[in-house]
Amino acid sequence: MIERLLSKKILRDLTWSPIVGLVGSRQVGKTTLVKHLQSQIPKPSIYLDLELREDWFKLEDAQSYLSGHTDKCVIIDEIQVRPELFALLRALTDQQREPARFILLGSASPHIVKLNTETLAGRIAYHELPPFSFSEIHSQFSQEAHWLRGGFPSSLLAPEPFISRKWLDDFTETFIHRDLSRLGFAVPAGLLRNLLSMLAHLHGGLLNVSALAASLGVTQPTVNKYLELLEGSFLIRRLQPYFANFGKRLTKSPKLYICDSGLLHYLLRSFDMENLLGNPAVGASWEGYVIEQIIREAPEFSSFHFYRTQNGAEVDLLLITPSGKKVCIEIKFSVAPSISKGFYQSIADLQPALSYVITPSGEFFERSDGLRICPLSNFLEKELPGLA
């Protein structure tokens, strides 16, 4: 069992919240994590998997079954296939409001399963379980291996590259052909496959929905719907621009990233480091990988943006800490990075408390102009925890 960073937060929230929700991509390890934590839950628990017929039938008369287990923490896996249960869970929770009544696991966000966000408002503490972060597996895998294969357990832990590639292929096809249809979305498989391929080549760039719609031969609302499905299934991230009253013309479109670097490389057909290093998208891939690792490990309640003006000022990642402190982060795929004039202009605009340039390796040092040159592993281990 690889210890997950989220474990302590889940156990913490079980001490006060009636319901804890754990969402994330398929095959990311939600079930494994919750079963690992079962012995630490502060009351007896039972586990139900709605993909098993036996457990599905137990909830045919869900009210009677759950009312008979009010002394236990009931864990319901794959909750998204039975969205009608949410209203019942709300009613049962209101009848007996105490910590650790239910743990809900789902492979899609509440929005995607058409759950009204007010259904469980004030009753549930949500957590998103991402693929393995580098800090979780750094003792077993190199940064290069993690970046290449990504963090999905079956891809990263595969004994040979072919198996990793085959798993990512099966994962993608299953998502396209089965998962969305089970959620009630009829999406043409070929169109979605083409969209994923296009998004991989747009990784790290500004999202232009009208251009995507024209390339696919569909309307902009259709593309927006598919993007919501992919984002709600935790496969893509739209990083929003930072707006402030600087009197400048700011970029308003979000930047698009494939969340998992292994899935990105599968879509780019880059299956080994030699191929990846020769791919024109290698810099964008590294940028997305670094951003994803930082977002996963940043202090709770942090917010994340990028900053870009039409005059060329740009910051790859603007991290705003829970206390409101701004941190500018530039990401370079070089151990001897050259710093652009646009980054310095952004620092002048934003007036951050700290500014970093993240590199793949090398040593940490601070320049005379205040910039901190920092390898990713050093930033995650030593710098990021102190930003809270």
C-alpha positions as CSV (number, residue, x, y, z in Angstrom):
1,M,0.0,0.0,0.0
2,I,1.5,3.4,-1.1
3,E,0.5,6.0,1.5
4,R,-1.7,8.7,-0.1
5,L,-1.4,12.3,0.9
6,L,-5.2,12.6,1.2
7,S,-5.4,9.9,4.0
8,K,-5.0,12.3,6.9
9,K,-7.6,14.8,5.5
10,I,-10.2,12.1,5.0
11,L,-9.8,10.7,8.6
12,R,-9.8,14.3,9.9
13,D,-13.1,15.1,8.2
14,L,-14.7,11.8,9.3
15,T,-14.5,13.2,12.9
16,W,-16.9,16.0,12.2
17,S,-18.7,15.6,8.8
18,P,-21.7,13.3,8.5
19,I,-20.8,12.4,4.9
20,V,-17.4,12.3,3.2
21,G,-17.2,12.2,-0.6
22,L,-14.2,10.9,-2.4
23,V,-14.2,11.5,-6.2
24,G,-11.7,11.0,-8.9
25,S,-10.9,9.3,-12.2
26,R,-11.6,5.7,-12.7
27,Q,-8.8,3.3,-11.6
28,V,-7.1,6.0,-9.5
29,G,-7.2,4.0,-6.3
30,K,-10.3,5.3,-4.4
31,T,-11.5,1.9,-3.4
32,T,-8.0,0.7,-2.3
33,L,-7.6,3.9,-0.2
34,V,-10.9,3.6,1.6
35,K,-10.5,-0.1,2.3
36,H,-7.0,0.7,3.7
37,L,-8.6,3.4,5.9
38,Q,-11.5,1.2,7.0
39,S,-9.9,0.0,10.2
40,Q,-9.2,3.6,11.2
41,I,-12.8,4.8,10.9
42,P,-14.1,5.7,14.4
43,K,-17.0,3.3,14.2
44,P,-17.9,-0.1,12.5
45,S,-18.3,0.1,8.8
46,I,-19.8,-1.8,5.8
47,Y,-18.7,-1.5,2.2
48,L,-21.1,-1.6,-0.8
49,D,-20.0,-1.6,-4.4
50,L,-22.8,-0.7,-6.7
51,E,-21.1,-2.4,-9.6
52,L,-21.7,-5.7,-7.9
53,R,-25.2,-7.2,-8.4
54,E,-25.4,-8.4,-4.8
55,D,-24.7,-5.0,-3.4
56,W,-27.0,-3.3,-5.9
57,F,-29.9,-5.4,-4.8
58,K,-29.2,-4.6,-1.1
59,L,-30.2,-1.1,-2.0
60,E,-33.3,-2.0,-4.0
61,D,-35.1,-0.8,-0.8
62,A,-32.4,1.6,0.2
63,Q,-34.3,3.3,2.9
64,S,-35.0,0.1,4.8
65,Y,-31.4,-1.3,4.4
66,L,-29.7,2.0,5.4
67,S,-32.1,2.6,8.3
68,G,-31.0,-0.8,9.7
69,H,-27.3,0.2,9.8
70,T,-27.5,3.6,11.5
71,D,-24.8,2.5,13.9
72,K,-22.3,2.0,11.1
73,C,-20.4,4.1,8.6
74,V,-21.8,2.9,5.3
75,I,-19.3,3.1,2.4
76,I,-21.0,3.3,-1.1
77,D,-18.7,2.8,-4.0
78,E,-19.6,4.0,-7.6
79,I,-22.3,6.2,-6.2
80,Q,-22.7,8.0,-9.6
81,V,-24.6,5.0,-11.1
82,R,-27.4,5.6,-8.5
83,P,-27.9,9.4,-8.3
84,E,-31.4,9.0,-6.9
85,L,-29.7,7.9,-3.6
86,F,-28.5,11.4,-2.8
87,A,-31.9,12.7,-1.7
88,L,-32.4,9.7,0.6
89,L,-28.9,10.2,2.1
90,R,-29.8,13.8,2.8
91,A,-33.0,12.8,4.6
92,L,-31.3,10.1,6.6
93,T,-28.4,12.4,7.6
94,D,-30.8,15.1,8.8
95,Q,-32.7,12.5,10.9
96,Q,-29.5,11.4,12.6
97,R,-26.7,14.0,12.2
98,E,-23.5,12.6,13.5
99,P,-20.0,12.2,12.1
100,A,-19.0,9.4,9.7
101,R,-22.5,8.3,8.6
102,F,-21.6,7.7,5.0
103,I,-18.5,7.6,2.7
104,L,-19.4,8.1,-1.0
105,L,-17.0,7.1,-3.8
106,G,-17.6,8.3,-7.3
107,S,-15.8,8.3,-10.6
108,A,-17.3,11.6,-11.8
109,S,-17.9,15.0,-10.2
110,P,-21.3,15.8,-8.6
111,H,-22.0,18.1,-11.6
112,I,-21.5,15.2,-14.1
113,V,-23.9,12.9,-12.3
114,K,-26.5,15.7,-12.5
115,L,-26.4,16.0,-8.7
116,N,-27.8,19.4,-7.6
117,T,-25.0,20.9,-5.6
118,E,-27.5,21.9,-2.9
119,T,-28.7,18.3,-2.3
120,L,-26.0,17.5,0.2
121,A,-24.8,21.1,0.9
122,G,-23.6,21.5,4.5
123,R,-23.6,17.7,5.0
124,I,-20.7,16.5,2.9
125,A,-16.9,17.1,2.8
126,Y,-15.6,16.5,-0.7
127,H,-12.1,15.3,-1.6
128,E,-10.7,14.6,-5.0
129,L,-8.2,11.8,-5.2
130,P,-5.8,12.4,-8.1
131,P,-3.4,9.9,-9.6
132,F,-0.2,9.3,-7.6
133,S,1.7,12.5,-6.9
134,F,5.5,12.4,-7.1
135,S,5.9,12.9,-3.4
136,E,3.9,9.8,-2.8
137,I,6.1,7.5,-4.9
138,H,9.5,9.3,-5.0
139,S,11.1,6.5,-2.9
140,Q,10.2,3.9,-5.5
141,F,10.2,5.8,-8.9
142,S,12.3,8.5,-10.4
143,Q,10.8,11.8,-11.4
144,E,11.4,10.9,-15.0
145,A,9.5,7.6,-14.8
146,H,6.6,9.3,-13.0
147,W,6.5,12.1,-15.6
148,L,6.6,9.6,-18.5
149,R,4.0,7.1,-17.3
150,G,1.8,9.4,-15.2
151,G,0.3,8.6,-11.8
152,F,-2.5,6.1,-12.6
153,P,-1.5,3.1,-10.4
154,S,-1.9,0.5,-13.2
155,S,0.2,2.5,-15.6
156,L,2.9,3.5,-13.2
157,L,3.2,0.1,-11.6
158,A,3.1,-1.9,-14.8
159,P,6.2,-4.3,-15.0
160,E,7.0,-3.2,-18.6
161,P,6.3,-0.3,-20.9
162,F,4.0,-2.3,-23.2
163,I,1.6,-3.1,-20.3
164,S,1.5,0.5,-19.3
165,R,0.7,1.6,-22.8
166,K,-2.0,-1.2,-23.2
167,W,-3.6,-0.1,-19.9
168,L,-3.8,3.5,-21.0
169,D,-5.4,2.4,-24.3
170,D,-8.0,0.3,-22.5
171,F,-8.6,3.0,-20.0
172,T,-9.3,5.5,-22.8
173,E,-11.6,3.2,-24.7
174,T,-13.5,2.2,-21.7
175,F,-14.1,5.8,-20.8
176,I,-15.3,6.6,-24.3
177,H,-17.5,3.6,-24.9
178,R,-18.8,2.7,-21.4
179,D,-18.4,5.3,-18.7
180,L,-20.1,8.2,-20.3
181,S,-23.0,6.1,-21.6
182,R,-23.6,4.8,-18.1
183,L,-23.9,8.3,-16.9
184,G,-26.6,9.0,-19.5
185,F,-24.4,10.9,-22.1
186,A,-24.6,9.8,-25.7
187,V,-21.3,11.0,-27.1
188,P,-20.1,9.8,-30.6
189,A,-17.0,7.7,-29.8
190,G,-15.1,8.9,-32.9
191,L,-15.8,12.5,-32.2
192,L,-14.7,12.3,-28.5
193,R,-11.5,10.4,-29.5
194,N,-10.7,13.2,-32.0
195,L,-11.4,15.8,-29.4
196,L,-9.0,14.1,-26.9
197,S,-6.3,14.0,-29.5
198,M,-6.7,17.7,-30.3
199,L,-6.7,18.6,-26.7
200,A,-3.4,16.7,-26.2
201,H,-1.8,18.9,-28.9
202,L,-3.3,22.0,-27.3
203,H,-1.9,21.0,-23.9
204,G,-0.5,24.1,-22.2
205,G,-2.1,26.5,-24.7
206,L,-5.0,28.8,-24.6
207,L,-8.4,27.2,-25.2
208,N,-10.1,28.3,-28.3
209,V,-13.6,26.7,-28.4
210,S,-14.6,28.1,-31.7
211,A,-11.5,26.7,-33.4
212,L,-12.1,23.3,-31.9
213,A,-15.7,23.4,-33.0
214,A,-14.7,24.3,-36.6
215,S,-12.1,21.5,-36.7
216,L,-14.6,18.9,-35.4
217,G,-17.5,20.1,-37.5
218,V,-19.8,20.7,-34.5
219,T,-21.2,23.7,-32.6
220,Q,-19.5,25.6,-29.9
221,P,-22.1,24.5,-27.3
222,T,-21.4,20.9,-28.2
223,V,-17.7,21.3,-27.6
224,N,-18.4,23.1,-24.3
225,K,-20.6,20.2,-23.2
226,Y,-17.8,17.7,-24.1
227,L,-15.2,19.8,-22.2
228,E,-17.4,19.8,-19.2
229,L,-17.7,16.0,-19.4
230,L,-14.0,15.6,-19.6
231,E,-13.3,18.1,-16.8
232,G,-16.0,16.6,-14.6
233,S,-14.4,13.2,-15.1
234,F,-11.0,14.6,-14.0
235,L,-9.2,14.1,-17.3
236,I,-8.6,17.7,-18.2
237,R,-8.0,20.9,-16.3
238,R,-8.9,24.4,-17.4
239,L,-6.6,26.8,-15.6
240,Q,-8.3,30.2,-15.4
241,P,-6.5,33.5,-15.9
242,Y,-6.0,35.9,-13.1
243,F,-7.9,39.2,-13.3
244,A,-7.1,42.4,-11.4
245,N,-7.6,46.0,-12.1
246,F,-4.2,46.7,-13.6
247,G,-5.4,48.9,-16.4
248,K,-4.0,46.3,-18.8
249,R,-5.4,44.2,-21.6
250,L,-5.4,40.7,-20.0
251,T,-5.9,37.3,-21.7
252,K,-9.4,36.0,-20.8
253,S,-9.3,32.4,-22.2
254,P,-8.3,29.6,-19.9
255,K,-5.3,27.4,-20.5
256,L,-6.0,23.7,-21.2
257,Y,-4.1,20.8,-19.7
258,I,-4.5,17.0,-19.7
259,C,-4.3,16.2,-16.0
260,D,-2.3,13.0,-16.1
261,S,1.1,13.2,-17.9
262,G,0.9,9.5,-18.8
263,L,-2.4,9.9,-20.5
264,L,-1.1,13.0,-22.3
265,H,1.9,11.0,-23.6
266,Y,-0.3,8.2,-24.7
267,L,-2.4,10.6,-26.7
268,L,0.8,12.2,-28.2
269,R,2.1,8.7,-29.0
270,S,5.3,9.3,-26.9
271,F,5.9,6.1,-25.2
272,D,9.5,6.4,-24.1
273,M,11.8,9.2,-23.0
274,E,13.7,9.4,-26.2
275,N,10.5,9.9,-28.2
276,L,9.2,12.4,-25.6
277,L,12.4,14.5,-25.5
278,G,12.2,14.8,-29.3
279,N,8.5,15.8,-29.3
280,P,7.8,19.5,-29.8
281,A,5.3,19.3,-26.9
282,V,8.0,18.3,-24.4
283,G,8.1,21.8,-22.8
284,A,4.3,22.0,-22.5
285,S,4.2,18.5,-21.1
286,W,6.7,19.4,-18.4
287,E,4.8,22.6,-17.6
288,G,1.6,20.7,-17.1
289,Y,3.3,18.0,-15.0
290,V,4.8,20.6,-12.7
291,I,1.5,22.5,-12.3
292,E,-0.4,19.3,-11.5
293,Q,2.1,18.3,-8.8
294,I,1.9,21.7,-7.2
295,I,-1.9,21.9,-7.2
296,R,-2.1,18.4,-5.6
297,E,0.3,19.3,-2.8
298,A,-0.4,23.0,-2.2
299,P,-1.9,24.1,1.2
300,E,-5.6,23.7,1.4
301,F,-7.7,26.6,0.2
302,S,-5.0,27.8,-2.2
303,S,-6.2,29.1,-5.6
304,F,-4.4,28.7,-8.9
305,H,-4.3,30.9,-12.1
306,F,-2.0,31.9,-14.8
307,Y,-1.3,35.5,-15.8
308,R,-0.9,36.9,-19.3
309,T,-1.3,40.3,-20.8
310,Q,-1.5,41.1,-24.5
311,N,1.8,42.9,-24.2
312,G,3.6,39.6,-23.5
313,A,3.8,39.6,-19.7
314,E,3.2,36.0,-18.5
315,V,3.4,33.8,-15.4
316,D,2.9,30.0,-15.9
317,L,1.3,29.5,-12.5
318,L,0.1,32.1,-10.0
319,L,-0.4,30.5,-6.6
320,I,-2.5,32.5,-4.1
321,T,-2.1,31.0,-0.6
322,P,-5.0,30.8,1.9
323,S,-3.7,34.0,3.5
324,G,-3.8,35.8,0.2
325,K,0.0,35.8,-0.5
326,K,0.9,35.7,-4.2
327,V,3.6,33.4,-5.5
328,C,4.7,33.6,-9.1
329,I,6.0,30.4,-10.7
330,E,7.8,30.1,-14.0
331,I,8.4,26.6,-15.3
332,K,11.4,25.8,-17.5
333,F,12.5,22.5,-18.9
334,S,16.2,23.4,-18.4
335,V,18.6,23.3,-15.5
336,A,20.1,26.7,-16.8
337,P,16.9,28.6,-17.6
338,S,16.8,32.0,-19.3
339,I,14.2,34.3,-17.7
340,S,12.0,36.2,-20.1
341,K,11.3,39.9,-19.9
342,G,7.6,39.0,-19.7
343,F,8.1,37.2,-16.4
344,Y,9.8,40.2,-14.9
345,Q,7.0,42.4,-16.2
346,S,4.5,40.1,-14.5
347,I,6.4,40.4,-11.2
348,A,6.2,44.1,-11.5
349,D,2.4,43.9,-12.2
350,L,1.5,41.4,-9.5
351,Q,4.0,42.3,-6.7
352,P,4.2,38.7,-5.4
353,A,5.7,37.8,-2.0
354,L,7.9,35.1,-3.7
355,S,8.9,34.2,-7.3
356,Y,10.2,30.8,-8.4
357,V,11.6,29.3,-11.5
358,I,11.0,25.5,-11.4
359,T,13.5,23.3,-13.2
360,P,13.7,19.5,-13.7
361,S,16.9,19.0,-11.6
362,G,19.9,20.9,-10.3
363,E,20.4,22.9,-7.1
364,F,18.4,25.5,-5.3
365,F,19.8,29.0,-5.3
366,E,18.5,32.5,-5.0
367,R,19.6,35.1,-7.5
368,S,20.5,38.7,-6.8
369,D,17.2,39.9,-8.3
370,G,15.2,37.7,-5.8
371,L,14.2,34.9,-8.1
372,R,14.5,31.4,-6.6
373,I,15.8,28.8,-9.0
374,C,14.4,25.5,-7.6
375,P,14.2,21.9,-8.9
376,L,10.7,20.5,-8.6
377,S,11.5,17.9,-6.0
378,N,13.1,20.6,-3.7
379,F,10.1,22.9,-4.2
380,L,7.5,20.2,-3.3
381,E,9.5,19.0,-0.3
382,K,10.9,22.2,1.2
383,E,9.3,25.3,-0.3
384,L,5.7,24.5,-0.8
385,P,4.9,23.4,2.7
386,G,6.1,26.8,4.0
387,L,3.8,28.8,1.8
388,A,0.7,28.2,4.0
